[in-house]
Amino acid sequence: MWKLLIADDEPKIRRGLAKVLPWEELGIELVGEAENGLQALELAEERKPDILFVDICMPFVDGLEFIERLRQTLERSIVIVISGHDEFRYAQQAVKLHVFEYMLKPVMKSKLETVVRKAISELEQKRDKEQKLEWMDKQLKTNSVAIRDTFLLKWLEGIIAPEEIHNQTAFLRLGWVDAVGMIAFKVIQNVESGKAMRVWDRDLLEFALKNITEDLLAGNGAGNHVVLNDKKGQIIVMGCIDSYNEWLKLGQKIQDKMEALLEKTIIFEQQAVESIEEFPKLYRTLSRELGSKGSLSPIVILTKKFIDRNFYMPSLTLGDVAEGVQVSPTYLSKQLKRELGLSFIDYLTEVRIRKAIQLMSDPLFKVYEIAEKVGYSSQHYFSSAFKKVTGTSPMVYKKGIRS
């Protein structure tokens, strides 16, 4: 039932309006009558009517002021002014206050019924719209993760128009501003890291990888990161970078956790960018690099992993790595040259310089500190190796990043 309130200072008018139409048949309940504006405000606040008949001239608070104050609490209520004043200024003010209808006394029954039925139709439309919005909001909350992931995957695949990105990320409350980064993980099926072979269903394995990653991120307080399963069997982590140094450790932490729990060999690629617009291009780059890594022989995959974990050790040798992956140094050297086209020292240098370049994005690190972190005990030797790989000195490169 819709609720009706009548506000008029004339008892005769109130009685007439209360009986003029079969309110119950129209689905309307008369919830109150007020003889002045103050009383009308109190009743309106208490009973929250859907339709109000309001006179212009009432004691204490006139009809127009009443309507203005009513709008602060009951925005969707329909106000029908029934007044004895036909002055244009009253009608003009009523229009500004979004009055549904301005009717002059005496009111014809047929005319009033037409207006009331029109008001009911308006209320039903508003109700249906509100119910639809509530349903949509409920669906959004229930399926928010699926909706978010579908959008992000389409975006990474280049299906979403660039102009939609910021609106969608804001709507999904991702909170990605300033420096952002991506980490891509992939399971190497034919290389076991555990003591025993474990056979996993592919969907179950990807589900487990995603859960492990989300749990670790939650434990690290990384609330603005999103974890996705893409169509290539990769786990993608996207989000803001609060502490660059901590973010660089994140990929390794996740990889270690995955391998410890699933006894599978996991490879990953990680990179930072300046804005979210670069995510699709970055996704393609990381996927390509993972694909290239995954196509290598098991020995070279394990060798690359060993070097990626231990590159910071100044004394790291081919013999150390060969012992770590349980092959002879000679065999390992030949495999690296055959598959990567690089000697052990060349590959180790490449890894160290790549890690150094990542660290240079953090302005807090000095060049000598970066040299130490990537395995060089001498800054001079580090500068020489850096220039050989990049064509410029570390100092010049770092200045270029800052500018």
Disulfide bonds with the S-S distance in Angstrom:
none
